[in-house]
Amino acid sequence: MFNKPAHMVTVGDYLQIHALRHPKWDMRLDEGFHRVEWIDHLAGEALDPC
């Protein structure tokens, strides 16, 4: 299982982006995961929710 804090994620990591679906036995090994391709940090006005 992948356990890493958000600030430690790097390009190339695989993150689970979808919840497990049922039946679990019917899921493929990589289903629901996506490879991190780009990382950036938001600052200033980009963080403003309005």
OpenMM code with the backbone's topology and positions (N, CA, C; nanometers):
from openmm import Vec3, app, unit

residues = "MET PHE ASN LYS PRO ALA HIS MET VAL THR VAL GLY ASP TYR LEU GLN ILE HIS ALA LEU ARG HIS PRO LYS TRP ASP MET ARG LEU ASP GLU GLY PHE HIS ARG VAL GLU TRP ILE ASP HIS LEU ALA GLY GLU ALA LEU ASP PRO CYS".split()
positions = [
    Vec3(0.0841, -0.1184, 0.0000),
    Vec3(0.0000, 0.0000, 0.0000),
    Vec3(0.0882, 0.1241, 0.0000),
    Vec3(0.0453, 0.2247, -0.0695),
    Vec3(0.1181, 0.3510, -0.0813),
    Vec3(0.0777, 0.4422, 0.0334),
    Vec3(0.1704, 0.4768, 0.1169),
    Vec3(0.1443, 0.5713, 0.2270),
    Vec3(0.2516, 0.6777, 0.2244),
    Vec3(0.2142, 0.7971, 0.1789),
    Vec3(0.3102, 0.9063, 0.1692),
    Vec3(0.2340, 1.0368, 0.1921),
    Vec3(0.2865, 1.1298, 0.2730),
    Vec3(0.2215, 1.2592, 0.2905),
    Vec3(0.2179, 1.3359, 0.1565),
    Vec3(0.1211, 1.4213, 0.1395),
    Vec3(0.1036, 1.4945, 0.0134),
    Vec3(0.2301, 1.5718, -0.0258),
    Vec3(0.3024, 1.6283, 0.0695),
    Vec3(0.4212, 1.7077, 0.0355),
    Vec3(0.5392, 1.6208, -0.0092),
    Vec3(0.5255, 1.4885, 0.0004),
    Vec3(0.6328, 1.3977, -0.0405),
    Vec3(0.6053, 1.3309, -0.1760),
    Vec3(0.4897, 1.3568, -0.2349),
    Vec3(0.4557, 1.2956, -0.3638),
    Vec3(0.5509, 1.3468, -0.4715),
    Vec3(0.5959, 1.2581, -0.5577),
    Vec3(0.6875, 1.2951, -0.6646),
    Vec3(0.6357, 1.2467, -0.7995),
    Vec3(0.6864, 1.3054, -0.9059),
    Vec3(0.6516, 1.2624, -1.0411),
    Vec3(0.6899, 1.1153, -1.0538),
    Vec3(0.5985, 1.0378, -1.1083),
    Vec3(0.6219, 0.8949, -1.1240),
    Vec3(0.5483, 0.8103, -1.0216),
    Vec3(0.5066, 0.8711, -0.9102),
    Vec3(0.4271, 0.7973, -0.8116),
    Vec3(0.2909, 0.7650, -0.8708),
    Vec3(0.2305, 0.6598, -0.8227),
    Vec3(0.0943, 0.6243, -0.8611),
    Vec3(0.0027, 0.6498, -0.7427),
    Vec3(-0.1050, 0.7233, -0.7666),
    Vec3(-0.2010, 0.7577, -0.6622),
    Vec3(-0.3354, 0.6958, -0.6949),
    Vec3(-0.4048, 0.6496, -0.5914),
    Vec3(-0.5393, 0.5975, -0.6128),
    Vec3(-0.6335, 0.7164, -0.6247),
    Vec3(-0.7004, 0.7272, -0.7400),
    Vec3(-0.7872, 0.8423, -0.7642),
    Vec3(-0.9347, 0.8044, -0.7645),
    Vec3(-0.9648, 0.6765, -0.7584),
    Vec3(-1.1030, 0.6292, -0.7522),
    Vec3(-1.1160, 0.5308, -0.6369),
    Vec3(-1.2306, 0.5347, -0.5718),
    Vec3(-1.2561, 0.4408, -0.4637),
    Vec3(-1.2682, 0.2986, -0.5192),
    Vec3(-1.2486, 0.2015, -0.4326),
    Vec3(-1.2654, 0.0631, -0.4737),
    Vec3(-1.4101, 0.0388, -0.5137),
    Vec3(-1.4294, -0.0366, -0.6176),
    Vec3(-1.5653, -0.0709, -0.6581),
    Vec3(-1.5888, -0.2180, -0.6273),
    Vec3(-1.7099, -0.2561, -0.6327),
    Vec3(-1.7444, -0.3949, -0.6003),
    Vec3(-1.7962, -0.4643, -0.7236),
    Vec3(-1.7710, -0.5899, -0.7431),
    Vec3(-1.6943, -0.6750, -0.6524),
    Vec3(-1.5441, -0.6507, -0.6685),
    Vec3(-1.4730, -0.6508, -0.5580),
    Vec3(-1.3286, -0.6253, -0.5600),
    Vec3(-1.2539, -0.7254, -0.6462),
    Vec3(-1.2990, -0.8494, -0.6498),
    Vec3(-1.2294, -0.9529, -0.7268),
    Vec3(-1.2334, -0.9250, -0.8765),
    Vec3(-1.3240, -0.8355, -0.9211),
    Vec3(-1.3375, -0.8049, -1.0631),
    Vec3(-1.2509, -0.6858, -1.1062),
    Vec3(-1.1802, -0.6251, -1.0113),
    Vec3(-1.0959, -0.5100, -1.0433),
    Vec3(-0.9608, -0.5558, -1.0958),
    Vec3(-0.9094, -0.4856, -1.1951),
    Vec3(-0.7741, -0.5124, -1.2425),
    Vec3(-0.6732, -0.4533, -1.1444),
    Vec3(-0.5486, -0.4967, -1.1508),
    Vec3(-0.4446, -0.4558, -1.0561),
    Vec3(-0.4272, -0.3041, -1.0501),
    Vec3(-0.4271, -0.2369, -1.1665),
    Vec3(-0.4001, -0.0929, -1.1696),
    Vec3(-0.5266, -0.0083, -1.1824),
    Vec3(-0.6429, -0.0661, -1.1712),
    Vec3(-0.7672, 0.0096, -1.1877),
    Vec3(-0.7836, 0.1107, -1.0744),
    Vec3(-0.8180, 0.2327, -1.1111),
    Vec3(-0.8402, 0.3370, -1.0125),
    Vec3(-0.7159, 0.4168, -0.9757),
    Vec3(-0.6027, 0.3894, -1.0415),
    Vec3(-0.4787, 0.4602, -1.0119),
    Vec3(-0.4357, 0.5450, -1.1309),
    Vec3(-0.3604, 0.6511, -1.1022),
    Vec3(-0.3066, 0.7362, -1.2078),
    Vec3(-0.1651, 0.7773, -1.1697),
    Vec3(-0.0788, 0.7857, -1.2687),
    Vec3(0.0612, 0.8233, -1.2462),
    Vec3(0.0737, 0.9753, -1.2378),
    Vec3(0.1470, 1.0243, -1.1370),
    Vec3(0.1724, 1.1677, -1.1227),
    Vec3(0.2658, 1.2099, -1.2364),
    Vec3(0.2216, 1.3073, -1.3154),
    Vec3(0.2994, 1.3531, -1.4303),
    Vec3(0.3574, 1.4923, -1.4122),
    Vec3(0.3025, 1.5690, -1.3184),
    Vec3(0.3456, 1.7079, -1.3020),
    Vec3(0.3101, 1.7527, -1.1618),
    Vec3(0.3951, 1.8320, -1.0988),
    Vec3(0.3713, 1.8837, -0.9639),
    Vec3(0.4006, 2.0325, -0.9629),
    Vec3(0.3135, 2.1073, -0.8976),
    Vec3(0.3348, 2.2510, -0.8804),
    Vec3(0.2717, 2.2908, -0.7487),
    Vec3(0.3112, 2.4026, -0.6959),
    Vec3(0.2563, 2.4525, -0.5710),
    Vec3(0.1821, 2.5826, -0.5984),
    Vec3(0.0610, 2.5935, -0.5450),
    Vec3(-0.0184, 2.7155, -0.5586),
    Vec3(0.0211, 2.8138, -0.4490),
    Vec3(0.0204, 2.9404, -0.4850),
    Vec3(0.0515, 3.0442, -0.3874),
    Vec3(-0.0306, 3.1687, -0.4168),
    Vec3(-0.0416, 3.2556, -0.3190),
    Vec3(-0.1074, 3.3847, -0.3375),
    Vec3(-0.2511, 3.3739, -0.3843),
    Vec3(-0.2847, 3.4487, -0.4903),
    Vec3(-0.4228, 3.4544, -0.5401),
    Vec3(-0.4727, 3.3200, -0.5913),
    Vec3(-0.3850, 3.2323, -0.6320),
    Vec3(-0.4273, 3.0997, -0.6812),
    Vec3(-0.4942, 3.0182, -0.5707),
    Vec3(-0.4682, 3.0520, -0.4460),
    Vec3(-0.5286, 2.9809, -0.3324),
    Vec3(-0.6635, 3.0388, -0.2932),
    Vec3(-0.6992, 3.1551, -0.3434),
    Vec3(-0.8242, 3.2214, -0.3079),
    Vec3(-0.9424, 3.1447, -0.3692),
    Vec3(-1.0331, 3.0925, -0.2858),
    Vec3(-1.1445, 3.0120, -0.3377),
    Vec3(-1.2507, 3.0941, -0.4116),
    Vec3(-1.2457, 3.2245, -0.4046),
    Vec3(-1.3507, 3.3061, -0.4690),
    Vec3(-1.3224, 3.3367, -0.6119),
] * unit.nanometer
topology = app.Topology()
chain = topology.addChain("A")
for resn in residues:
    res = topology.addResidue(resn, chain)
    for name in ("N", "CA", "C"):
        topology.addAtom(name, app.Element.getBySymbol(name[0]), res)
